[in-house]
Amino acid sequence: MEHQVSFREAFKVWTRIGLLSFGGPAGQIALMHRMLVEERKWIGNDRFLHALNYCHLLPGPEAQQLAVYIGWLLHGTKGGLAAGLLFVVPGMLTILALSVLYAGFHQTAAVQAFFYGLKPAVLAIVVAAVFRIAAKALKTPYLMGLAGLAFIAMFFYQAPFPLVIVASGILGYLGTSLCPRVLGESCPGWICGGSTAAQGPDDEGIVDILLAKDSEGRFTPTLKRSLKVLAVWGTIWLGPVLLLLLLLGPEHVYTKIALFFSKMATVTFGGAYAVLAYMAQEAVAGYGWLQPGEMLDGLALAETTPGPLIQVVQFVGFLAAFRAPGLLNPYAAGTLGALLTVWVTFAPCFLWIFLGAPYVEKLRRNKVMNGALSGITAAVVGVVLNLSIWFGINALFTDTGVLHLLGAKVPAPQLASADWFGLALAALAYLAMKYLRLGMIIVLAACAAIGFLWKFFISGGV
């Protein structure tokens, strides 16, 4: 089949998207929509949104997976590889360089003063994400209730993130799909109101034309093709993990990194902000690879670099190996840890897309999947709210206790240890984004400068 978009042209566009993909998944998806749908008309709007909905169903970074999906539609496997890799590589190299600098100099007064201003800005960004996701996801009181239950489960009872996601998917299906199907109009409006409207016909984008003329069956799912994709990409992903397990044993830091982030790649539904809560809980409290404040530092680095926000995992992997280098130089060990983390985080993304993309058309109006997705998306609001409070406590209080109440463990920050300037700076950052419509990069840079001046010159040091 002859493509109407040359691979060379697509390669240039994917490179540009990779270099400009700041602002988290919302900004990245908007960038792709503008460049691929509006300007070049490579894909129709309805098919773009349908592909995005499919990526929302998958674990991992939906923006990167969307790029892989569209690249695959245009040029097959090599198109998906080009789109996915170019979306990740610029940010990966940048965060690797910043991680090296952080590991070597983060204890210096100047660097600490710089990160002091970034932390309140990151907190404001996460809080803004709570409101943004809630406005789109919580269309009914039932979904609001699911969000509340997810928050209570994680914040008060430290429920495992995968369990919250699975339970929310089941409850979402029961409420928004099964209830209206069984009860019809008798299903209460507070449960099933605001159901997703049926999709209209596809726009005449180039991809849509290719699909309509696909006489070779490149987009037709077959068992043979699925098994081949599963074998090839399953080996690419899990082969190194198994090799490390056999050669180094389960207690080596590289094996732990490979196993943990491989597991995370299978359960990280709901976008990067939801993932951070799970990763922070395990990397800080479980493995002891980082301190709570360092998670905010890593998130700040990821927010200010191109590529998926989930690339903060690279920062975690670098520090984990840097602090347990064995016989290696710490920086070499950290670099290997970072590259290993990137490998097991993003290799599964190609597997999910290359395996599932041919079946996507069959999911276009699947009510079971749509209902489960609505429940998961609602739960993400509660998960991100949990994350924002967790970050806020660790960023703005130096002394935190724990209250035990009805079987729950409730964080109890001490007001005497509050950083009131940091709280004011976080509020200022939030107001600047909400009412002045300032971009995220501008807010991060301004807060870093204000925090640096305050901490390094005015308040008497860090």
Phi and psi in degrees as a GROMACS rama.xvg file:
@    title "Ramachandran Plot"
@    xaxis  label "Phi"
@    yaxis  label "Psi"
@TYPE xy
-84.0115  129.805  GLU-2
-87.976  142.758  HIS-3
-86.0335  -10.3576  GLN-4
-116.448  119.897  VAL-5
-70.7877  149.708  SER-6
-62.5258  -35.6659  PHE-7
-62.7737  -43.714  ARG-8
-64.0726  -43.6286  GLU-9
-63.8132  -38.517  ALA-10
-59.8326  -42.1642  PHE-11
-63.8686  -41.9111  LYS-12
-66.9438  -42.8244  VAL-13
-65.1527  -34.2229  TRP-14
-64.412  -44.1287  THR-15
-63.4171  -41.8651  ARG-16
-62.6871  -41.826  ILE-17
-62.1663  -36.2423  GLY-18
-78.8356  -23.2762  LEU-19
-105.223  4.99098  LEU-20
-84.0635  61.3956  SER-21
-88.2162  168.741  PHE-22
92.7465  12.1814  GLY-23
77.3326  179.659  GLY-24
-60.3122  -36.7294  PRO-25
-61.865  -47.8058  ALA-26
-65.8712  -37.3274  GLY-27
-68.8821  -41.4156  GLN-28
-65.7436  -40.2944  ILE-29
-62.647  -39.4765  ALA-30
-62.8373  -45.8729  LEU-31
-65.028  -39.1158  MET-32
-61.9198  -43.9136  HIS-33
-65.6117  -44.5095  ARG-34
-78.3698  -34.817  MET-35
-97.8124  -33.1809  LEU-36
-95.6946  -53.0038  VAL-37
-78.768  -48.4498  GLU-38
-82.0269  -49.1557  GLU-39
-100.95  -16.7129  ARG-40
55.1584  41.6926  LYS-41
-75.8566  -26.2449  TRP-42
-143.8  141.755  ILE-43
-70.9485  155.987  GLY-44
-61.0581  -44.5236  ASN-45
-64.9503  -41.0745  ASP-46
-69.8006  -34.1915  ARG-47
-60.1698  -46.6454  PHE-48
-67.2537  -37.1633  LEU-49
-64.978  -42.4448  HIS-50
-61.8641  -38.9073  ALA-51
-64.6974  -41.3718  LEU-52
-61.791  -38.6065  ASN-53
-62.4977  -42.9892  TYR-54
-65.5791  -30.5038  CYS-55
-64.4466  -27.9394  HIS-56
-74.307  -16.4914  LEU-57
-94.2164  153.197  LEU-58
-72.9833  152.026  PRO-59
104.492  -179.298  GLY-60
-74.3749  112.94  PRO-61
-66.3697  -31.9779  GLU-62
-67.2544  -44.2011  ALA-63
-65.4005  -39.8113  GLN-64
-67.0912  -34.0862  GLN-65
-63.3718  -40.646  LEU-66
-62.5431  -44.3104  ALA-67
-59.9777  -43.4643  VAL-68
-61.1845  -48.7636  TYR-69
-68.8977  -38.9465  ILE-70
-60.5663  -38.7745  GLY-71
-66.002  -41.1152  TRP-72
-60.6839  -36.2768  LEU-73
-78.6543  -44.4179  LEU-74
-138.773  24.4983  HIS-75
70.1938  -150.795  GLY-76
-61.5329  -42.9783  THR-77
-66.8857  -31.0478  LYS-78
-69.0637  -41.4269  GLY-79
-64.6673  -40.9752  GLY-80
-62.7665  -46.3506  LEU-81
-61.0469  -47.1846  ALA-82
-63.9879  -45.2545  ALA-83
-68.85  -42.6862  GLY-84
-69.4779  -42.6102  LEU-85
-68.4064  -22.822  LEU-86
-72.6797  -26.6843  PHE-87
-101.016  -40.1423  VAL-88
-60.0645  -45.6803  VAL-89
-57.4073  -46.0169  PRO-90
-67.4707  -35.3042  GLY-91
-61.5872  -46.3772  MET-92
-65.4975  -38.6001  LEU-93
-66.7542  -46.797  THR-94
-67.3643  -33.6729  ILE-95
-61.7416  -45.7519  LEU-96
-63.2691  -42.268  ALA-97
-68.1493  -33.914  LEU-98
-65.6016  -39.4939  SER-99
-61.4064  -45.9847  VAL-100
-64.6222  -40.0104  LEU-101
-63.5847  -46.357  TYR-102
-61.7047  -35.0371  ALA-103
-86.3314  -25.7227  GLY-104
-131.121  7.05338  PHE-105
-68.4815  -15.9516  HIS-106
-87.8517  -4.76859  GLN-107
-74.8617  152.683  THR-108
-61.8683  -40.6429  ALA-109
-65.6298  -42.8464  ALA-110
-67.7613  -41.0515  VAL-111
-63.0527  -38.3681  GLN-112
-65.226  -37.3105  ALA-113
-63.9927  -46.8566  PHE-114
-72.5309  -22.7056  PHE-115
-58.9301  -40.5776  TYR-116
-77.0329  -27.4791  GLY-117
-71.8651  -34.8555  LEU-118
-60.9147  -46.8885  LYS-119
-61.6558  -34.9016  PRO-120
-65.9781  -42.2777  ALA-121
-62.6845  -40.6982  VAL-122
-59.7774  -43.0544  LEU-123
-63.6006  -37.6698  ALA-124
-64.5166  -42.0726  ILE-125
-66.7655  -41.5093  VAL-126
-62.1534  -42.2176  VAL-127
-61.19  -35.777  ALA-128
-63.7926  -35.9009  ALA-129
-58.4718  -50.7613  VAL-130
-66.6852  -37.6388  PHE-131
-66.3863  -46.597  ARG-132
-67.0484  -40.9284  ILE-133
-61.5144  -40.8275  ALA-134
-62.2033  -32.2211  ALA-135
-89.3729  -29.6459  LYS-136
-96.8945  -35.1266  ALA-137
-93.7866  77.6688  LEU-138
-87.3406  -17.2237  LYS-139
-134.539  157.905  THR-140
-57.3571  -32.2092  PRO-141
-62.0823  -45.5243  TYR-142
-68.3754  -34.3244  LEU-143
-61.5224  -40.3678  MET-144
-63.5055  -39.5359  GLY-145
-62.672  -40.768  LEU-146
-61.779  -43.0339  ALA-147
-63.7132  -41.7752  GLY-148
-64.4161  -39.5026  LEU-149
-62.9997  -42.1512  ALA-150
-63.5245  -46.7686  PHE-151
-61.0748  -43.1162  ILE-152
-61.6882  -40.8615  ALA-153
-86.2441  -41.6105  MET-154
-75.6985  -43.4426  PHE-155
-92.7447  -30.177  PHE-156
-119.159  3.86592  TYR-157
51.1235  42.1767  GLN-158
-64.2251  143.187  ALA-159
-60.7855  136.572  PRO-160
-56.4241  -45.8606  PHE-161
-59.9023  -37.5758  PRO-162
-64.5456  -40.9797  LEU-163
-62.2835  -41.8822  VAL-164
-66.3216  -46.0684  ILE-165
-63.0166  -47.005  VAL-166
-61.5875  -40.0243  ALA-167
-66.952  -38.1305  SER-168
-62.7178  -42.0127  GLY-169
-65.0121  -47.233  ILE-170
-65.2766  -35.6191  LEU-171
-62.5705  -42.7364  GLY-172
-64.195  -44.5126  TYR-173
-62.2224  -40.909  LEU-174
-81.0246  -44.6331  GLY-175
-98.9456  -12.2813  THR-176
-117.523  -54.3032  SER-177
-70.1199  -43.1257  LEU-178
-58.2105  -52.6232  CYS-179
-67.0788  -28.594  PRO-180
-71.4359  -37.4557  ARG-181
-83.6211  -45.5282  VAL-182
-94.0014  -15.3323  LEU-183
63.2236  -132.641  GLY-184
-68.4006  -14.2347  GLU-185
-76.5238  -13.7694  SER-186
-66.1172  124.533  CYS-187
-57.4165  140.243  PRO-188
-62.4377  -27.749  GLY-189
-72.0252  -12.2864  TRP-190
-96.4417  -53.293  ILE-191
-108.372  5.20706  CYS-192
-64.23  153.336  GLY-193
72.554  31.4296  GLY-194
-63.6847  152.975  SER-195
-65.847  130.853  THR-196
-72.4751  154.607  ALA-197
-67.08  148.972  ALA-198
-79.2366  148.157  GLN-199
-88.6373  -174.407  GLY-200
-68.8028  154.543  PRO-201
-69.0478  149.042  ASP-202
-74.1661  164.403  ASP-203
-88.8357  65.2306  GLU-204
-82.6659  168.774  GLY-205
-62.0174  -40.5616  ILE-206
-61.614  -40.0298  VAL-207
-63.585  -38.4998  ASP-208
-65.4235  -41.8587  ILE-209
-61.4975  -41.8319  LEU-210
-63.5632  -41.0752  LEU-211
-66.9904  -28.7651  ALA-212
-104.082  18.7522  LYS-213
-76.9348  73.055  ASP-214
-73.4474  -21.3097  SER-215
-82.5743  -9.02756  GLU-216
73.6025  26.8998  GLY-217
-64.7668  -25.6743  ARG-218
-99.8588  6.06813  PHE-219
-87.578  124.617  THR-220
-73.6057  134.907  PRO-221
-134.117  153.429  THR-222
-63.93  -40.2914  LEU-223
-60.8356  -46.0491  LYS-224
-65.0812  -42.1374  ARG-225
-62.0011  -43.2097  SER-226
-65.7693  -37.0877  LEU-227
-65.2971  -46.1058  LYS-228
-62.0314  -43.5873  VAL-229
-62.0738  -42.065  LEU-230
-67.8213  -45.5037  ALA-231
-67.8391  -53.3856  VAL-232
-78.5835  -26.2358  TRP-233
-64.5993  -38.2114  GLY-234
-69.9451  -42.7018  THR-235
-58.3516  -41.1878  ILE-236
-76.6318  -55.1391  TRP-237
-94.4527  -12.6298  LEU-238
-56.7574  -53.281  GLY-239
-60.7872  -33.3967  PRO-240
-64.5973  -46.7433  VAL-241
-63.8657  -39.4366  LEU-242
-62.8501  -43.7273  LEU-243
-64.4415  -39.3958  LEU-244
-63.47  -40.1806  LEU-245
-74.3352  -38.8904  LEU-246
-83.6121  -39.161  LEU-247
-106.907  -17.9375  LEU-248
87.9534  164.972  GLY-249
-72.0055  -17.2406  PRO-250
-94.3624  -7.08636  GLU-251
-70.7733  147.604  HIS-252
-61.858  -36.5196  VAL-253
-67.8747  -38.229  TYR-254
-65.2309  -41.9835  THR-255
-63.4702  -41.3518  LYS-256
-61.3546  -48.138  ILE-257
-62.9326  -43.4013  ALA-258
-70.3766  -43.8542  LEU-259
-65.325  -48.482  PHE-260
-75.3192  -23.8603  PHE-261
-67.2058  -43.5156  SER-262
-62.811  -41.8361  LYS-263
-63.7685  -31.9311  MET-264
-66.5277  -18.2694  ALA-265
-97.4246  -10.0585  THR-266
-125.116  0.47248  VAL-267
-85.1216  65.492  THR-268
-79.8775  153.17  PHE-269
97.3331  7.04604  GLY-270
90.079  172.704  GLY-271
-63.6113  -40.2476  ALA-272
-63.7797  -38.0385  TYR-273
-67.902  -37.1699  ALA-274
-63.9689  -37.18  VAL-275
-58.9348  -36.178  LEU-276
-61.9685  -44.6837  ALA-277
-66.5353  -46.5289  TYR-278
-65.4461  -41.3479  MET-279
-62.1949  -41.559  ALA-280
-60.8665  -41.924  GLN-281
-82.5719  -47.2073  GLU-282
-68.227  -34.1462  ALA-283
-88.1533  -57.582  VAL-284
-82.6841  -35.4231  ALA-285
-81.0609  -57.4492  GLY-286
-94.4498  -20.9143  TYR-287
70.6159  26.3188  GLY-288
-73.7685  -31.6094  TRP-289
-135.764  164.079  LEU-290
-91.9152  155.931  GLN-291
-53.4498  -42.1595  PRO-292
-65.1115  -28.6131  GLY-293
-71.3939  -26.2009  GLU-294
-62.5617  -38.8573  MET-295
-65.9786  -38.4967  LEU-296
-60.9495  -44.6871  ASP-297
-63.7815  -40.7096  GLY-298
-63.8261  -37.7105  LEU-299
-62.0325  -41.5451  ALA-300
-62.3679  -44.2055  LEU-301
-66.7862  -33.8838  ALA-302
-67.4197  -26.669  GLU-303
-101.542  8.85208  THR-304
-122.863  156.902  THR-305
-70.9606  162.126  PRO-306
100.589  177.84  GLY-307
-62.7171  140.233  PRO-308
-61.7331  -26.0637  LEU-309
-65.6052  -8.54676  ILE-310
-65.9989  -3.44295  GLN-311
-58.7443  -22.6126  VAL-312
-60.2124  -30.8477  VAL-313
-63.4702  -39.9256  GLN-314
-61.2386  -42.5866  PHE-315
-64.4856  -46.9055  VAL-316
-62.3267  -37.2499  GLY-317
-62.9684  -50.3532  PHE-318
-66.785  -35.4422  LEU-319
-59.9204  -47.2154  ALA-320
-76.5111  -33.8131  ALA-321
-59.9434  -35.6175  PHE-322
-90.2619  -2.47007  ARG-323
-139.573  64.2057  ALA-324
-77.8125  -15.6196  PRO-325
65.6156  -127.801  GLY-326
-86.8502  -6.53774  LEU-327
-86.0781  160.015  LEU-328
-62.0909  135.926  ASN-329
-54.1928  -38.5569  PRO-330
-71.6672  -36.6349  TYR-331
-66.119  -42.0998  ALA-332
-62.7929  -43.2028  ALA-333
-63.4237  -40.2365  GLY-334
-62.9106  -43.4967  THR-335
-63.332  -39.6271  LEU-336
-63.2174  -40.0293  GLY-337
-66.2489  -45.2706  ALA-338
-65.5287  -38.8442  LEU-339
-62.8922  -41.2189  LEU-340
-62.9918  -43.8588  THR-341
-62.0146  -41.0713  VAL-342
-59.7964  -54.0171  TRP-343
-76.669  -13.1366  VAL-344
-83.583  -41.1971  THR-345
-101.708  -22.5802  PHE-346
-57.7953  -41.8686  ALA-347
-61.1768  -28.7024  PRO-348
-60.8976  -40.371  CYS-349
-67.5129  -37.0948  PHE-350
-61.8503  -48.0116  LEU-351
-59.3781  -41.5103  TRP-352
-74.9189  -50.4435  ILE-353
-64.1032  -31.196  PHE-354
-79.3462  -42.7703  LEU-355
-93.3035  -20.9858  GLY-356
-55.2875  -42.0836  ALA-357
-63.0469  -20.9146  PRO-358
-93.9966  -2.06694  TYR-359
-61.5995  -39.1031  VAL-360
-58.9944  -31.7583  GLU-361
-72.5725  -14.5104  LYS-362
-98.0706  2.6066  LEU-363
-59.1331  -37.3503  ARG-364
-125.442  29.8801  ARG-365
-77.4001  111.087  ASN-366
-70.35  -30.3255  LYS-367
-62.3886  -47.8304  VAL-368
-67.2909  -40.1796  MET-369
-63.2185  -40.3857  ASN-370
-66.1035  -44.1812  GLY-371
-62.6514  -40.1511  ALA-372
-63.0324  -39.286  LEU-373
-63.5417  -38.2697  SER-374
-68.0296  -41.6266  GLY-375
-64.4362  -42.9036  ILE-376
-63.2663  -38.6963  THR-377
-64.136  -41.8218  ALA-378
-62.7223  -32.8663  ALA-379
-59.5063  -34.4153  VAL-380
-59.8082  -46.9156  VAL-381
-64.8068  -37.81  GLY-382
-65.9043  -43.3046  VAL-383
-70.0559  -34.2897  VAL-384
-61.674  -42.5133  LEU-385
-58.7471  -43.6301  ASN-386
-62.1605  -43.0663  LEU-387
-64.9598  -39.683  SER-388
-68.6768  -41.3501  ILE-389
-60.2653  -46.4956  TRP-390
-62.4748  -43.7454  PHE-391
-61.3935  -43.0005  GLY-392
-62.1908  -44.5767  ILE-393
-75.4101  -24.8135  ASN-394
-86.6819  -30.4876  ALA-395
-111.699  -3.9673  LEU-396
-132.563  136.743  PHE-397
-95.7646  -11.9552  THR-398
-134.259  118.121  ASP-399
-133.772  129.428  THR-400
-103.201  -172.704  GLY-401
-134.139  129.683  VAL-402
-102.809  136.117  LEU-403
-103.533  116.705  HIS-404
-142.381  117.423  LEU-405
52.8838  40.9433  LEU-406
82.6798  -2.61868  GLY-407
-99.2093  152.712  ALA-408
-108.877  110.172  LYS-409
-107.136  120.35  VAL-410
-61.2915  136.469  PRO-411
-128.638  85.725  ALA-412
-66.3815  142.579  PRO-413
-85.8277  122.367  GLN-414
-60.4289  -31.4936  LEU-415
-64.1131  -21.9665  ALA-416
-97.9407  10.1427  SER-417
-70.2241  143.483  ALA-418
-97.6371  92.7492  ASP-419
-70.0128  -30.8071  TRP-420
-68.0067  -41.6497  PHE-421
-62.8344  -38.7585  GLY-422
-64.0727  -42.8596  LEU-423
-64.4058  -38.2842  ALA-424
-67.552  -38.3739  LEU-425
-63.2695  -43.9757  ALA-426
-62.713  -41.9143  ALA-427
-62.1466  -41.4577  LEU-428
-64.0414  -42.1766  ALA-429
-63.7078  -45.8716  TYR-430
-64.2017  -36.2513  LEU-431
-65.0139  -38.8547  ALA-432
-73.878  -38.056  MET-433
-77.5186  -45.6574  LYS-434
-103.206  -31.852  TYR-435
-92.3974  -7.0873  LEU-436
58.5901  32.7388  ARG-437
-74.469  144.921  LEU-438
-70.407  158.551  GLY-439
-61.7562  -41.7204  MET-440
-64.2338  -40.9485  ILE-441
-63.5071  -43.3996  ILE-442
-64.3686  -43.2872  VAL-443
-61.5249  -44.608  LEU-444
-65.5334  -42.2593  ALA-445
-65.175  -44.0498  ALA-446
-65.9691  -37.4233  CYS-447
-61.5714  -42.5149  ALA-448
-67.321  -44.7917  ALA-449
-64.2575  -45.0146  ILE-450
-63.1787  -38.9313  GLY-451
-63.7  -46.8213  PHE-452
-61.8585  -42.8111  LEU-453
-65.606  -48.0127  TRP-454
-77.4734  -36.9014  LYS-455
-89.2546  -30.3927  PHE-456
-115.79  -32.4521  PHE-457
-97.7341  -49.5319  ILE-458
-82.8495  -3.03871  SER-459
95.3303  29.0274  GLY-460
100.932  176.286  GLY-461
